[in-house]
Amino acid sequence: MNDRLKKQIDFILEIDKMKNLYRQTYVLHEDRKENDAEHSWHLAILAFLLAEYSNEKIDVTHVMKMVLLHDIVEIDAGDTYCYDKEGNRSKAEREEKAAQRIFGLLPDDQRKEFYELWREFENSETADSRFAAVLDRIQPLLLNYTKDGISWKEHGIHKQQVLERNADYFSSSDELSELIKNIIDDAALKQWLKS
């Protein structure tokens, strides 16, 4: 096996760990939480399916690459719950260190490309990354809402927390932003979110 292929195989085997990284979001048809691999796959489908709702022109393949890679760093950094104030203080540092190690397993050209895709997602400054972020917000929102707000209720989440978490991305898609706001309003009305 040549050195390039060995590095690629090492990376493939390393990212299999995503299947054992569980998030706070429950899957719909079982009584369990989803893992990072399931989440990333679901986002890639959403990118392809919902691209027409972006307010700006986007490169769907580019968005799909970002969402497939965005949580790989959690192999080392762990999944930080979006409403965990304490955990979010060290999140960026932990994830940067993880990105250096995990993407560092790859051949140099792919290391650079994968790291830049991950960094673009994190920076959320391009139309593609902002749309990817909307998808990353809406997927757990939809699952949580469909499961009667199970995770929100477990953690005692307030409506304002969810609005603040999503507000920066409302300009990326009028239709999806309206959907997010309607879900949040209805969840609060049903008392799945605290007022």
N, C-alpha and C positions, 0 to 999 in steps of 0.2 A: 504494500500500500504506500502510495506517495505521501509526502509530508502534508500537502494541502488537503488531501482526502482524509488523512488521519485527524487533522484539526477539525474538519467539518463533522466527522463522525463523533469526535469528542463533544462538540457543541450539541449535536443531535441527542446524544445520550444525557448530557447535562440538563437540557431543557425538558426532558421527560419528567423532571422533578415538579414541573408545574401542575401535573396531574394530582399531586398530593398537597397542594397549597390551597386551602379552603378559605373562601371569602365569607362575608356576612350575609350574602344574598342566597336565598333558598331557590332550588330548582322547583319547577311547578308541579311535577307529577310524582314526586317522591318527598319523603320527609328528611331531606338532607340539604346541606349547603353546596353551592356550586364550587368547582375548583377553578383555578386561573386558566387552565387550558380550555375548559368549557366556555368561560367568559370571553376569552380572546377569539375563539372560533365563532361564537355568537356575534361578536362585534364585527368580524369580517363579513359575515352574511348581511348584517344590518348595513354596512357600508355599501355593499353591492345593491341591496334592495332599496335603500332609502336615499341614494345619492341625488335623486331628482329634487329633494327638498332642501338642498343647500342653497343659501342665498347667493353664494358666489360660485364661480366655476371651480370645480375640483377635479383632481386626478384620482379616480376611484381606486386604481391599483396602488397608488401611493398611500392613500388612506388605509387600504386593507393591510399593506405592509406595516404601517405604524401601529394599527390596533393589534396585529398579531404579535408584535414585539414589545408593546408598551409595558407589559407586566412581567416580562422575563426577569427583571431585576429583583422581583419579589422572592426568587429562589434564595437569595442571600438576605435581602432586606426585610422579608416578611410582608404580609398584606397589612397595611395600615388602614384601619377603618376611617372613612372620610370624615366622620364626626369626632374622631379621637384627637382632641386638642394637644394632649401631651405627646402622643405618638407622632403627630404631624410636625412637631418641632424639630425632630431629628431625621425626618423622612428623606429630605433632599440629600443630606450627607450620606445616609445609609444606601440610598439608591444609586448615587453617583459611584460610590465605592464598588457596589455590586455590578454596575454597568461596566466598569473598567475590567473587573475580573472575568465576568461571563462573556462579554463580547471579545475580550482579549484571548479567548480560546480559539477564535477564528483566524483564518489567513488575513493578512493585513488589509487587503482591499475590502473584504466582507466585514471585518471588524470596524473599519471606518464607516462603511455604509450603514451597518446596523446601529452603531452608536449614534450616528447623525440622525437616523430616523427616530430613535428613542428620544434624543435631545430635542428634536423638532416637536415631537408630541408633548414633551414636558414644558417647553417654552410657550407653546400654544400661540404663536405669532403669525402663522400662515393660514390661509383659508382651509387647506387640507387638515392641518392639525387642530384648528378650531372645530371643524366638522367631526373629526375623530373624537374630540373631547365631548361633543354633544352626544355622540353615540355611546360613549363610555358613561355618560350620566343617565341617558334614557333607558339603557338595558336593565340595570339593577332597579331603576324606578318602576319600570313595567312589571318586572317579576315580583317585586315587593308589593306593589299595588294589587296585582292579580292574586297574591297570597294573603289578602286582607291586611296588609301592612305589618306582617309578622316581624320583620327585623326592626322596623321603626318602633313597634310596641315593645319589643325586647329591650331596646336601648333607650326608650323614653325620649325619642327625637321630637323636636318642635317643628312646626310648619316653617317658622322663620329660618331655622337652620337649613332646611332643604331648599328654600328659596335662595338663600345666600350662596349655597353650594353651586347652584345652577345659573345664577344671574349673569355671570361673565360670558356665558355662551348663548344667551338668548338672541343675540344678533346674527348667529350663524345660520339659523333656520327659523323662519317665521312660523311655519306649520308645526315643527317639532317643539318649538318653544311654547306655542299655545297648548300643545298636548301636555307638555310637562306642567305648565301652570294649572291646567284643568285637573290633572292627576293629583297635584298637591292640594288644590282647593277641595276636591272631593274627599281625599284622604283625611283632611282636617275636619270636614263636615261629618264624616263617619267616625271621627275621634280615633283614627289610627295614628294621627300625628297630634301632638299636644298643641294647644293654641298659644 
